[in-house]
Amino acid sequence: MREVRAARGHVLRTVLLGLVQAGCAITVALGLARLGTALLQDGTLPTALPGTLAAVLLALGVRALAAGITERYGHRSATATIADLRLRLVSHTAELGPRAGAGRGADVASLATSGLEKLRPYLVGYVPQLLLAATVTPLCLLVIALLDPLSAVITLVTLPLIPLFMILVGSLTVGRSARLIEDMRSLWAQLLDLVDGLPTLRALGREHGPERTVRALGDRHRASALGSLRYAFLSSMVLEFLSTLCVALVAVSIGLRLVAGEMELAPALAVLVLAPEVHLPLRSVGARYHASTDGLAALDATFTVLAEPLSSAGTLPAPDLRRSTLALRDIAVASRHGLAPDGAELTLRPGRVLALTGASGTGKTTAVQVLLGLLDPDRGRAEVIGPDGAVTDVRDLDRRSYWDQLTLLPQRPVLPPGTLREVLAAARPDAGAEELEEAARLTGLAPVIAARGWDADLGRGGRGLSLGERQRLSLARALLSPAPLVVLDEPTAHLDGGTEQIVLDLVDRLREQGRTVLVVAHRETLLGRADDVVSLGTEVTR
């Protein structure tokens, strides 16, 4: 509630509407008591007391309206709260950097989608009933005490039994919900890993092997869900039994005193109407608690991620990268298998093409991430040497001013949704139609456009295109972009020999434009186009 403004507004609105509902419940009880007494003792029909009858009907209508408003705005507040937490979770994970998010992408995806969505029952059902228990219950109990102190004492003594058993049953439900969330996250992780590696599995003829693991995870998730439902039904049965027993004790006491002539009919009827109202919010809290525990477990996991500290953001404006040199000085980054890279050194001069090579697992991509300010090294530093010779640590630079001057083509390109024209033009909004067509021609994208058309819709991440087609589209965006620094991470990894020539020609064209190029490469053909080659600490200048 402290973290999200929409949730705070929801609480305040629910409290005010809860007071309205409490007033309506008391009005209905007193009105029905008067109408019932007149009918039973004097034989007067309710229509003979139009004022009282109108007050009862009006109170019922207002209460129904208040309950409807509470639920309606509860859904709105829940949607706003979930959207806010989802945005903060994804943004914070992105700001933590690629190394912090490695290996838990499925966890974040699970939390940001189905996990946080389970918070809706908590905000829409549990919170309003909890606040009603804090408003309706004490006000109705106060009115009962004024009408019949003995009934108030009985209610006050039996009332704590409901939260007591709620705690006992709820403690079991929380453990079940935590296991349910963990099983769900494991299932998500396995599924996403399977989908991501499906092309490799198919190439090796092993696409049918992991289905047993996924099926076992699904069975475990299903068993956890059914276990949570069993505890939910148990808690509902216990709450219904206790609340019925408490109201029955009040009713028996009133009935015996009415028979003995020790109590008048009007207060007796009012107390009988109000007694269930005292217990109703607590019953509803218990009935809805099990539906909210899954959301609370996901919320705890979300705040665990949000609590992870971010590296301090730099504030210095980045120098002009067209005339600046970038360097890595004795860079080392810890990994599961030691330091990778360990002691990396490179100097990327303006207008030159530098190829970074080395065996797999030696930290080439990690070194690039350090140079771009995406990852903090465990040793050493990444530097930008400005045109005036001033040396600045990359971590001290304002990220936006630094990243606006570079374009990155990762191994698996990430593309925004839109048409082919919109996605390509986003690299340089002021580019004309001829420039777009020229970039498409030079990168081998022209056949794709000829087959699909410029207005073909692409899904998020370039869905609808093959990996090679996404690679060509990303190359066209890099060529069209005005950024002085271009970073290519294994640009020929998913291309055939014919398309590889397009990448080689693109590197030459970028050099002719005076742009600085950093390329991670294995193939000798691509290494041969570089001015400088670095093999993780050893630099060879041609």
C-alpha positions in Angstrom: 0.0 0.0 0.0 2.9 2.3 0.8 4.5 1.7 -2.6 1.6 2.2 -5.0 -0.6 5.3 -5.1 -3.5 3.5 -6.7 -3.6 1.1 -3.8 -3.6 3.9 -1.2 -6.5 5.5 -3.0 -8.3 2.2 -3.1 -7.9 1.8 0.7 -9.3 5.3 1.4 -12.2 4.9 -0.9 -13.0 1.5 0.6 -13.0 2.9 4.2 -15.4 5.6 3.3 -17.7 3.3 1.5 -17.4 0.8 4.4 -18.7 3.5 6.8 -21.6 4.1 4.4 -22.4 0.3 4.4 -22.2 0.2 8.2 -24.7 3.1 8.5 -27.0 1.4 6.0 -26.8 -2.0 7.9 -27.7 -0.3 11.2 -30.6 1.7 9.5 -32.0 -1.5 8.0 -31.8 -3.4 11.3 -33.6 -0.6 13.3 -36.1 -0.1 10.5 -37.0 -3.8 10.2 -37.2 -4.0 14.0 -39.8 -1.2 14.1 -41.8 -2.7 11.2 -41.6 -6.2 12.6 -42.8 -5.0 16.1 -45.6 -3.1 14.6 -46.7 -6.1 12.5 -46.4 -8.7 15.3 -47.7 -6.7 18.2 -50.2 -4.3 16.7 -51.0 -6.0 13.4 -49.9 -2.8 11.5 -48.8 -3.5 7.9 -45.4 -2.0 6.8 -47.3 0.3 4.4 -48.8 2.0 7.4 -45.3 3.3 8.2 -44.2 4.7 4.9 -41.3 6.7 6.4 -39.7 3.7 8.0 -40.4 1.5 5.0 -38.8 4.1 2.7 -35.8 4.4 5.0 -35.2 0.7 4.9 -35.6 0.5 1.1 -33.3 3.5 0.6 -30.7 2.0 3.0 -30.8 -1.3 1.1 -30.4 0.5 -2.3 -27.5 2.7 -1.0 -25.7 -0.3 0.5 -26.0 -2.2 -2.8 -24.7 0.8 -4.7 -21.8 1.3 -2.2 -20.9 -2.4 -2.6 -21.0 -2.2 -6.4 -18.9 1.0 -6.4 -16.4 -0.8 -4.1 -16.0 -3.7 -6.4 -16.0 -1.7 -9.6 -13.3 0.7 -8.5 -11.5 -2.2 -6.8 -11.0 -3.8 -10.2 -9.7 -0.4 -11.6 -7.3 0.0 -8.7 -6.1 -3.5 -9.0 -5.5 -3.1 -12.7 -3.5 0.2 -12.0 -1.6 -1.4 -9.1 -0.6 -4.5 -11.1 0.4 -2.4 -14.1 2.5 -0.1 -11.9 4.3 -3.1 -10.2 4.7 -4.8 -13.5 6.4 -1.8 -15.0 8.6 -1.3 -12.0 9.6 -4.9 -12.0 10.5 -5.1 -15.6 12.3 -1.7 -15.5 14.2 -2.5 -12.4 15.3 -5.9 -13.8 16.5 -4.2 -17.0 18.4 -1.6 -15.0 20.1 -4.4 -13.0 21.8 -5.4 -16.2 22.2 -8.6 -18.2 24.3 -10.4 -15.7 21.9 -9.8 -12.8 19.0 -11.0 -14.9 20.8 -14.0 -16.3 19.1 -17.3 -15.5 16.0 -15.8 -14.0 14.3 -14.4 -17.1 11.5 -17.0 -16.7 11.1 -16.0 -13.1 10.6 -12.4 -14.0 8.3 -13.3 -16.8 6.2 -15.4 -14.5 6.0 -12.7 -11.8 5.2 -10.0 -14.3 2.4 -11.9 -15.9 0.4 -14.6 -14.1 2.2 -14.0 -10.8 1.1 -10.4 -10.3 -2.3 -11.0 -11.8 -3.0 -13.2 -8.8 -2.8 -10.0 -6.7 -6.2 -9.0 -8.1 -8.3 -11.2 -5.7 -6.4 -9.7 -2.8 -7.1 -6.1 -3.8 -10.7 -6.7 -5.1 -11.9 -9.2 -2.5 -9.7 -9.4 0.6 -8.8 -5.8 1.2 -12.4 -4.4 1.0 -13.6 -7.1 3.4 -10.8 -6.5 5.8 -11.6 -2.8 5.9 -15.3 -3.7 6.3 -14.3 -5.8 9.3 -12.6 -2.7 10.7 -15.7 -0.5 10.2 -18.9 -2.5 10.0 -18.1 -5.0 12.7 -17.3 -2.5 15.5 -20.1 -0.1 14.6 -22.7 -2.9 14.6 -21.3 -4.3 17.8 -21.6 -0.9 19.4 -25.3 -0.6 18.4 -25.9 -4.2 19.8 -24.3 -3.1 23.1 -26.7 -0.1 23.3 -29.7 -2.3 22.6 -28.8 -5.4 24.6 -25.5 -5.6 26.6 -25.8 -9.4 27.1 -25.9 -10.1 23.4 -23.0 -7.8 22.9 -21.0 -9.7 25.6 -21.8 -13.0 23.9 -20.8 -11.7 20.5 -17.6 -10.1 21.9 -16.6 -13.4 23.5 -17.3 -15.6 20.4 -16.0 -13.1 17.8 -12.3 -13.8 18.4 -12.8 -17.5 17.5 -13.2 -16.6 13.9 -9.8 -14.9 13.4 -8.2 -17.5 15.7 -9.2 -20.3 13.4 -8.4 -18.1 10.4 -4.8 -17.9 11.6 -4.5 -21.6 12.1 -5.9 -22.6 8.7 -4.2 -19.6 7.0 -0.8 -20.7 8.2 -1.2 -23.9 6.3 -2.6 -22.1 3.2 0.4 -19.7 3.1 2.9 -22.7 2.8 0.8 -24.2 0.1 0.6 -21.0 -1.8 4.4 -20.5 -1.6 4.9 -24.0 -3.0 2.4 -23.3 -5.7 4.2 -20.1 -6.8 7.5 -22.0 -6.8 6.1 -24.8 -8.9 4.6 -22.3 -11.3 8.0 -20.5 -11.7 9.8 -23.8 -12.2 7.3 -24.7 -14.9 7.7 -21.3 -16.6 11.5 -21.6 -16.5 11.4 -25.1 -18.1 8.9 -24.1 -20.7 10.8 -21.0 -21.8 14.1 -22.8 -21.8 12.5 -25.6 -23.9 11.0 -23.1 -26.4 14.3 -21.2 -26.6 16.3 -24.3 -27.3 13.8 -26.1 -29.5 15.6 -25.4 -32.8 18.8 -27.1 -31.3 16.8 -30.0 -29.9 15.1 -30.5 -33.3 18.4 -30.4 -35.1 19.7 -33.1 -32.7 16.5 -35.2 -33.0 15.8 -34.8 -29.2 12.7 -32.7 -29.4 10.5 -35.4 -27.8 12.8 -36.0 -24.7 12.0 -33.0 -22.5 8.2 -33.6 -22.7 8.4 -36.0 -19.7 10.0 -33.3 -17.6 7.4 -30.7 -18.6 4.6 -33.2 -17.9 6.1 -34.0 -14.4 6.3 -30.3 -13.6 2.7 -29.8 -14.8 1.5 -32.7 -12.6 3.3 -31.2 -9.6 1.8 -27.8 -10.3 -1.7 -29.4 -10.6 -1.2 -31.3 -7.3 -0.1 -28.1 -5.5 -3.1 -26.2 -6.8 -5.5 -29.0 -5.7 -3.9 -29.0 -2.3 -4.5 -25.2 -1.9 -8.1 -25.7 -2.9 -8.6 -28.4 -0.3 -7.3 -26.0 2.4 -9.5 -23.3 1.0 -12.6 -25.5 1.3 -11.6 -26.5 4.8 -11.2 -22.9 5.9 -14.6 -22.0 4.4 -16.3 -24.8 6.3 -14.7 -23.9 9.6 -15.6 -20.2 9.2 -19.2 -20.9 8.3 -19.6 -23.3 11.2 -18.1 -20.8 13.7 -20.1 -17.8 12.5 -23.3 -19.9 12.5 -22.6 -21.1 16.0 -21.9 -17.5 17.3 -25.1 -16.2 15.8 -27.1 -19.2 17.2 -25.8 -18.5 20.7 -27.1 -14.9 20.5 -30.4 -16.1 19.0 -31.0 -18.7 21.8 -30.2 -16.1 24.5 -32.7 -13.7 22.9 -35.4 -16.3 22.5 -35.2 -17.5 26.1 -35.4 -13.9 27.4 -38.3 -13.2 25.1 -40.2 -16.2 26.4 -39.4 -15.2 30.0 -40.6 -11.6 29.3 -37.2 -10.2 30.1 -36.7 -8.5 26.8 -38.8 -6.4 24.4 -39.4 -7.4 20.8 -38.0 -4.4 19.0 -34.4 -4.5 20.3 -34.5 -8.3 20.0 -35.3 -8.1 16.3 -32.7 -5.4 15.8 -30.0 -7.5 17.5 -31.0 -10.6 15.5 -30.6 -8.6 12.2 -27.3 -7.1 13.4 -25.6 -10.2 14.8 -24.9 -11.7 11.3 -23.6 -8.3 10.1 -21.0 -8.4 12.9 -19.6 -11.7 11.7 -20.1 -11.3 7.9 -17.0 -9.2 7.2 -14.8 -11.6 9.2 -16.3 -14.6 7.4 -15.7 -12.9 4.0 -12.1 -12.1 5.0 -11.5 -15.8 5.8 -13.3 -17.0 2.7 -11.2 -14.7 0.4 -7.9 -15.1 2.2 -6.9 -18.3 0.4 -7.5 -16.6 -3.0 -5.2 -13.7 -2.0 -2.2 -15.7 -0.7 -0.9 -16.6 -4.2 -0.9 -12.9 -5.1 0.9 -12.0 -1.8 3.5 -14.7 -2.5 4.1 -13.2 -5.9 4.2 -9.7 -4.4 6.9 -10.7 -1.9 9.0 -12.1 -4.8 8.4 -8.9 -6.7 9.6 -6.7 -3.9 12.6 -9.0 -3.4 13.7 -8.1 -6.9 12.9 -4.4 -6.5 15.0 -4.4 -3.3 18.1 -5.3 -5.1 20.4 -2.3 -5.3 21.2 -0.6 -8.6 24.7 0.6 -9.5 25.0 4.3 -9.2 24.1 6.1 -12.3 26.6 8.5 -13.9 25.7 12.1 -14.6 28.6 13.3 -16.8 27.5 13.9 -20.5 29.2 11.5 -22.9 31.7 13.1 -25.3 31.3 13.0 -29.0 32.0 9.3 -29.9 32.9 10.3 -33.5 36.2 11.6 -32.1 36.6 9.6 -28.9 38.5 6.4 -28.1 37.0 3.6 -26.0 39.2 1.3 -23.9 39.1 -1.6 -21.5 41.8 -1.7 -18.8 42.5 -5.1 -17.1 38.8 -6.0 -17.1 37.8 -9.1 -15.1 34.3 -10.3 -14.4 33.4 -13.2 -12.1 31.3 -16.1 -13.6 30.3 -19.6 -12.5 33.5 -21.0 -14.0 35.9 -18.3 -12.7 36.8 -15.0 -14.3 35.6 -14.5 -17.9 37.1 -12.3 -19.2 40.2 -12.1 -17.1 42.5 -9.1 -17.7 40.9 -8.0 -21.0 42.5 -5.1 -22.7 41.4 -3.3 -25.9 41.6 0.1 -27.4 38.9 1.1 -29.9 39.9 4.2 -31.9 37.5 6.4 -33.7 36.7 5.5 -37.3 38.3 2.0 -37.1 37.0 -1.5 -37.1 38.0 -3.7 -34.1 37.3 -7.4 -34.0 37.1 -9.2 -30.6 37.7 -12.9 -30.9 38.6 -15.8 -28.6 37.3 -19.2 -27.6 33.7 -19.7 -26.5 33.2 -18.9 -22.9 36.1 -16.5 -22.5 33.9 -13.5 -22.0 33.7 -11.7 -25.3 30.1 -10.6 -25.0 30.7 -9.8 -21.3 33.6 -7.5 -22.3 31.3 -5.7 -24.7 28.7 -5.3 -22.0 31.3 -3.7 -19.7 32.4 -1.4 -22.5 28.8 -0.3 -23.1 28.1 0.3 -19.4 25.6 -2.6 -19.2 27.7 -4.4 -16.6 30.1 -3.4 -13.8 33.4 -5.3 -13.8 34.8 -6.9 -10.7 38.2 -5.6 -11.7 39.5 -2.9 -14.0 37.5 -0.2 -15.8 36.1 0.8 -19.1 37.1 4.3 -20.3 36.1 6.9 -22.8 38.9 9.2 -23.9 37.4 12.4 -25.3 38.7 14.5 -28.1 40.4 16.7 -25.5 42.2 13.8 -24.0 40.0 13.7 -20.9 39.6 10.1 -19.5 36.2 9.2 -18.1 35.0 6.0 -16.5 32.0 4.6 -18.4 30.2 4.3 -15.1 30.4 8.0 -14.6 28.7 8.8 -17.9 25.0 9.6 -18.3 23.7 6.4 -19.9 21.2 8.1 -22.1 23.8 10.5 -23.7 26.2 7.5 -24.1 23.7 5.0 -25.5 22.1 7.6 -27.9 25.5 7.5 -29.8 25.7 3.8 -30.4 23.7 1.1 -32.1 23.9 -2.5 -30.9 23.2 -5.7 -32.9 23.1 -8.6 -30.4 23.3 -12.3 -31.4 19.5 -12.5 -31.2 18.1 -9.2 -32.5 15.3 -7.5 -30.5 12.9 -5.5 -32.7 10.0 -3.3 -31.8 6.5 -4.2 -33.1 5.2 -2.4 -36.2 5.3 -2.6 -40.0 8.5 -3.3 -41.8 8.7 0.4 -42.8 8.1 1.6 -39.3 10.6 -0.7 -37.7 13.3 0.3 -40.2 12.5 4.0 -40.2 12.7 4.0 -36.4 16.5 3.8 -36.7 16.4 7.3 -38.4 13.0 9.0 -38.4 14.1 11.6 -40.9 15.2 9.1 -43.6 13.4 9.3 -46.9 11.9 6.4 -48.9 14.9 6.2 -51.2 17.3 5.8 -48.2 15.1 3.1 -46.7 15.1 1.2 -50.0 18.9 1.6 -50.3 19.5 0.3 -46.8 17.2 -2.7 -47.5 19.1 -3.4 -50.8 22.5 -3.3 -49.3 21.6 -5.6 -46.4 19.7 -8.2 -48.5 16.4 -7.2 -47.0 14.9 -6.2 -50.4 13.6 -9.8 -51.3 11.8 -9.9 -47.9 10.1 -6.6 -48.6 9.3 -7.6 -52.2 7.6 -10.7 -50.8 5.8 -9.2 -47.9 5.5 -5.5 -48.7 6.6 -2.5 -46.6 3.3 -2.5 -44.7 3.6 -6.1 -43.4 3.0 -6.2 -39.7 5.7 -7.6 -37.4 5.0 -8.9 -33.9 7.0 -8.0 -30.9 10.6 -9.1 -31.3 10.2 -9.4 -35.1 7.7 -12.3 -34.9 6.7 -13.3 -38.4 10.3 -13.2 -39.7 12.9 -15.9 -39.6 16.1 -15.4 -37.5 18.1 -14.7 -40.6 15.5 -12.1 -41.8 15.5 -10.4 -38.4 19.3 -10.3 -38.7 19.1 -8.6 -42.1 16.5 -6.1 -40.8 18.7 -5.3 -37.8 21.7 -4.8 -40.1 19.6 -2.4 -42.2 18.7 -0.5 -39.1 22.4 -0.3 -38.1 23.4 1.0 -41.5 20.6 3.6 -41.5 21.3 4.7 -37.9 23.4 7.9 -37.5 25.1 6.5 -34.4 28.9 6.9 -34.6 29.5 3.6 -32.7 28.2 0.3 -34.1 28.5 -2.9 -32.0 28.0 -6.2 -33.8 27.9 -9.4 -31.7 28.4 -12.4 -33.9 26.6 -10.8 -36.9 27.3 -13.9 -39.2 26.3 -16.5 -36.6 22.9 -17.3 -38.2 23.8 -16.5 -41.9 24.8 -18.6 -44.8 27.8 -17.9 -47.0 25.9 -15.7 -49.4 24.4 -13.6 -46.7 27.7 -13.4 -44.9 29.1 -11.4 -47.8 26.4 -8.8 -47.1 27.8 -8.4 -43.5 31.4 -8.1 -44.8 30.3 -5.4 -47.3 28.3 -3.6 -44.5 31.4 -3.5 -42.3 33.4 -1.9 -45.2 30.6 0.6 -45.8 30.5 1.6 -42.1 34.2 2.2 -42.2 33.8 4.3 -45.3 31.2 6.4 -43.4 33.9 7.1 -40.7 32.0 5.2 -38.1 33.6 3.2 -35.3 32.8 -0.5 -35.4 33.3 -3.2 -32.7 32.5 -6.7 -33.9 32.6 -9.9 -32.0 33.6 -12.6 -34.5 35.0 -16.1 -35.0 35.1 -16.4 -38.8 38.4 -15.5 -40.5 36.6 -13.7 -43.3 35.2 -11.2 -40.8 38.4 -10.9 -38.9 40.2 -10.1 -42.1 38.0 -7.0 -42.6 39.1 -5.5 -39.2 41.7 -2.9 -38.7 42.5 -4.3 -35.2 42.0 -7.7 -33.7 41.9 -8.4 -30.0 42.0 -11.9 -28.6 41.1 -11.1 -25.0 44.2 -9.2 -23.9 46.4 -9.5 -27.0 46.0 -6.8 -29.6 47.3 -7.0 -33.1 47.1 -3.8 -35.2 47.2 -4.0 -39.0 
